[in-house]
């Protein structure tokens, strides 16, 4: 959620992550709207039977931040379905951030 609200990847202690999120929600005009939208979007994109891996969630949040820079508009059901069909294991191995560009590109290609 921090990625969608602020455009940065949250890392470190949970207290630091929550502090960054609080700051983004308090200082960015669309921060609360972005956070609410990403919380609605995540269950529509990732299959309910499998918890999402962190790298696709980071990628989705960063692409959402780029798309929602000026106005928050949730993607259509077709876009969510296309994102849901992504075989994430083909885009990365593990959770290393070196795979983030390919994950982001896969999301951006489907979210038009």
C-alpha positions in Angstrom: 0.0 0.0 0.0 2.9 2.3 0.7 4.0 2.0 -3.0 0.6 3.1 -4.3 0.2 5.9 -1.8 3.8 7.3 -2.0 5.5 5.8 -5.0 8.4 4.3 -2.9 9.0 0.7 -1.9 8.5 0.2 1.7 11.2 -1.7 3.5 12.8 -2.0 6.9 11.1 -2.3 10.3 7.3 -2.3 10.3 7.4 0.8 12.4 9.4 2.6 9.7 7.0 1.3 7.0 4.0 2.5 8.9 5.6 5.9 9.5 6.3 6.3 5.8 2.7 5.3 5.0 1.3 7.7 7.6 3.4 10.5 6.2 2.3 9.8 2.6 -1.4 9.6 3.7 -1.1 12.9 5.5 1.0 14.9 3.0 0.0 13.7 -0.5 -3.4 15.0 -1.7 -4.4 11.7 -3.4 -2.6 9.4 -0.8 -5.7 8.3 1.0 -7.6 7.7 -2.3 -4.7 5.7 -3.7 -4.4 3.6 -0.5 -8.1 2.8 -0.5 -8.0 2.0 -4.3 -5.1 -0.4 -4.0 -6.7 -2.2 -1.1 -9.8 -2.8 -3.3 -7.6 -3.8 -6.3 -5.3 -6.4 -4.7 -8.1 -9.0 -4.0 -9.3 -8.5 -7.6 -5.8 -9.1 -9.1 -4.3 -11.9 -7.0 -6.2 -15.2 -6.7 -7.8 -15.7 -3.4 -6.5 -19.2 -2.9 -2.8 -18.2 -3.1 -1.4 -15.3 -1.1 0.5 -12.9 -3.4 4.2 -12.7 -3.3 5.7 -9.4 -2.3 7.4 -8.5 -5.6 4.1 -8.4 -7.6 2.5 -6.4 -4.9 5.4 -3.9 -5.0 5.1 -3.7 -8.8 1.3 -3.3 -8.7 1.7 -0.5 -6.2 4.3 1.3 -8.1 2.4 1.1 -11.4 -0.8 2.2 -9.6 1.1 5.2 -8.2 2.2 6.2 -11.8 -1.4 5.7 -13.2 -3.0 7.5 -10.3 -0.6 10.5 -10.2 -3.4 13.0 -11.0 -6.6 11.0 -10.6 -7.5 7.7 -9.0 -9.5 5.5 -11.5 -9.7 1.8 -10.8 -9.0 -0.5 -13.8 -11.8 -2.3 -15.5 -12.7 -5.9 -14.6 -11.0 -7.0 -17.9 -7.7 -5.4 -16.8 -8.0 -7.1 -13.4 -8.7 -10.4 -15.1 -5.7 -10.0 -17.4 -3.5 -9.2 -14.3 -4.9 -12.2 -12.5 -3.8 -14.5 -15.3 -0.1 -13.5 -15.1 2.1 -16.5 -14.2 4.3 -14.6 -11.7 6.9 -17.4 -11.4 7.9 -16.8 -15.1 8.9 -13.2 -14.3 11.0 -13.7 -11.2 12.8 -16.2 -9.0 12.5 -15.3 -5.4 11.9 -11.8 -4.1 15.0 -9.9 -5.3 14.3 -6.4 -6.4 16.5 -7.0 -9.5 13.3 -8.6 -11.0 11.1 -5.6 -10.3 11.5 -4.0 -13.8 10.2 -7.1 -15.5 7.3 -7.4 -13.0 6.4 -3.8 -13.5 6.6 -4.1 -17.3 4.3 -7.2 -17.2 1.7 -5.2 -15.1 2.0 -2.0 -17.2 1.6 -3.9 -20.5 -1.8 -5.3 -19.3 -3.0 -2.2 -17.5 -3.7 0.2 -20.3 
